[in-house]
Every structure is written in structure tokens, then in C-alpha cells.
Amino acid sequence: MTMTNKKWAVKRITVNLATQEAEKLDKYCQQTGRPATDVIRELIRSLPISEDNKDVNR
């Protein structure tokens, strides 16, 4: 049996979605067979980060 190299979550967040947003996420997850957590993580990873502004929110 091989062990996966999965990291534990460092931060848990709650997101308030409008009905339409929640329905769109649910529909996408149903169509792709992917869990919402994976979809949201992928979207966050795809956010562009400018090198000039990387310290703005610290």
C-alpha cells in the first residue's frame, strides 16, 4: 500500500455564496465529478500575482 503525499489543510475558510454562485459550483462539480474543495483550490492557484504588489496585503 502506497501512502499519498497529501498535506493537511493549514487554513479553513467559510465563503458566503449567492444562490446562483452555489448552484453554478454544484453543477460544475456534478459535471466534472470533482469535489468543490479541489475546484476552489485550483481557481485560487490560477490567480495572477504581480511581483510588484506581493507585499501589499501583509
For each residue, the residues with C-beta under 8 A, 3 or more apart:
1:
2:
3:
4:
5:
6:
7: 10
8:
9: 12
10: 7
11:
12: 9
13:
14:
15: 40
16:
17: 21 22 25
18: 21 22
19: 22 23
20: 23 24
21: 17 18 24 25
22: 17 18 19 25 26
23: 19 20 26 27
24: 20 21 27 28
25: 17 21 22 28 29 36 39 40
26: 22 23 29 30 36
27: 23 24 30 31
28: 24 25 31 32 34 39
29: 25 26 32 33 34 35 36 39
30: 26 27 33
31: 27 28
32: 28 29 39
33: 29 30
34: 28 29 38 39
35: 29 38 39
36: 25 26 29 39 40
37: 40 41
38: 34 35 41 42
39: 25 28 29 32 34 35 36 42 43
40: 15 25 36 37 43 44
41: 37 38 44 45
42: 38 39 45 46
43: 39 40 46 47
44: 40 41 47
45: 41 42
46: 42 43
47: 43 44
48:
49: 53 54
50: 53 54
51: 54
52:
53: 49 50 56
54: 49 50 51
55: 58
56: 53
57:
58: 55
